[in-house]
Each structure stands twice: as structure tokens, then as C-alpha cells.
Amino acid sequence: MWQWQDLILTIINFGFMVTAIPALLRNYQHKEAKSQSLSMYLSTAILLTAMAYVFLTLDMFLSCASTAGTGIMWYILTYQKIIYSN
């Protein structure tokens, strides 16, 4: 059964994904990731992973998938921070 909260959280997470795309592309194009600290990228990715799991346990599958997608983007930002900082 669909829950309205699931839909709203999914829309919000897709908004976060859209806003992260320019940062991912900029980092890739310039081969640098100066905007945030490594700990901020990594902690955000880990916390989003935990949130995705919580949504899964609540049977909020759209929120789980969209939060996991946002988390993956933050893991990519973390990876870019690591490889472009050397």
C-alpha cells in the first residue's frame, strides 16, 4: 500500500540527487573536490545508507530506493574527494 509520506520523501530525495549532479560533474571535469571535507562526505553517505535501511524496514520502498540513490551519489563524492585530493 502506498503512503503519502513515501511519495513526499521520494520527491525530496530526487531533488537532492538533482542538486548533487553539478558537483559530481564539476569534480570530474576539474579533477578536484575542494568544496567539502572528507568526513562530511563520508558521514552523509553512511547516514543516508542507514536511513535507506530504516525506510526498507518500514516498507517505504520508494523512499528506500531514492535515499539509497542519494547515498550512492555521496559515496561517489567521497570517492572523488579521495582520488582528487592526492
Residue pairs with C-beta under 8 A, 6 or more apart in sequence:
3 60
5 60
5 63
6 55
6 60
6 61
6 62
6 63
7 62
9 55
9 60
9 62
9 63
9 66
9 67
10 62
10 63
10 65
10 66
13 63
13 66
13 67
13 69
13 70
14 66
16 70
16 73
17 66
17 69
17 70
17 73
20 70
20 73
20 74
20 77
21 73
23 35
23 77
24 73
24 76
24 77
24 80
27 33
27 77
27 80
27 81
27 84
28 80
31 84
32 84
33 77
33 80
33 81
33 84
33 85
36 77
36 81
38 78
38 81
38 82
38 85
41 74
41 77
41 78
41 81
42 78
44 74
45 71
45 74
45 75
45 77
45 78
48 67
48 68
48 70
48 71
48 74
49 68
49 71
51 67
51 71
52 63
52 64
52 65
52 67
52 68
52 71
53 64
55 61
55 63
55 64
55 67
56 64
